[in-house]
């Protein structure tokens, strides 16, 4: 057996990995939604000139909204736009049968913001990145 580290896997290897974990998961949870049922989406805030002021990148799967990225331009922070973006993402997720939401943030980012919106701290990983911490929060959407 050989073990390699590759930055780009061959298409057939990547597909075999995905198919393998899907089959394993389905064997344990037969009614688990298919990967093809994942709903990727963005919630964007633009000014009157059409310039991006902030947004969210997210995906819905396993009845969960996974918030991957939230960003606001410095000029938009503190204006309520972030809360509006989050509300739109949560509403969209609920319409796609999500019952909970997950988000990761770091110690210099937005933990108090998420807590203000009803997210609860599940775990903190100190030293990620070095000298800081990553926080993992969740919220019920039902």
SULKA-V384266 format. One record per backbone hydrogen bond with DSSP energy under -1.0 kcal/mol. NH is the residue of the N-H (numbers start at 1). CO is the residue of the C=O. Records with the same first field share a line. If there is no record, write none. Layout:
NH: CO + CO
This chain:
14: 10
15: 11
16: 12
17: 13
18: 14
19: 15
20: 16
21: 17
22: 18
23: 19
24: 20
25: 21
26: 22
27: 23
28: 24
29: 25
32: 29
37: 34
38: 35
39: 60
41: 58
43: 56
45: 54
47: 51
50: 47
53: 45
54: 45
55: 71
56: 43
57: 69
58: 41
59: 66
60: 39
61: 64
64: 61
65: 100
66: 59
67: 102
68: 57
69: 57
71: 55
73: 53
76: 73
79: 76
84: 80
85: 81
86: 82
87: 83
88: 84
89: 85
90: 86
91: 87
92: 88
93: 89
94: 90
95: 91
96: 93
97: 94
98: 93
99: 63
100: 63
101: 139
102: 65
103: 137
105: 135
107: 133
109: 106
114: 110
115: 111
116: 112
117: 113
118: 115
119: 114
120: 138
122: 136
123: 136
125: 134
127: 132
132: 129
134: 125
135: 105
136: 123
137: 103
138: 120
139: 101
141: 99
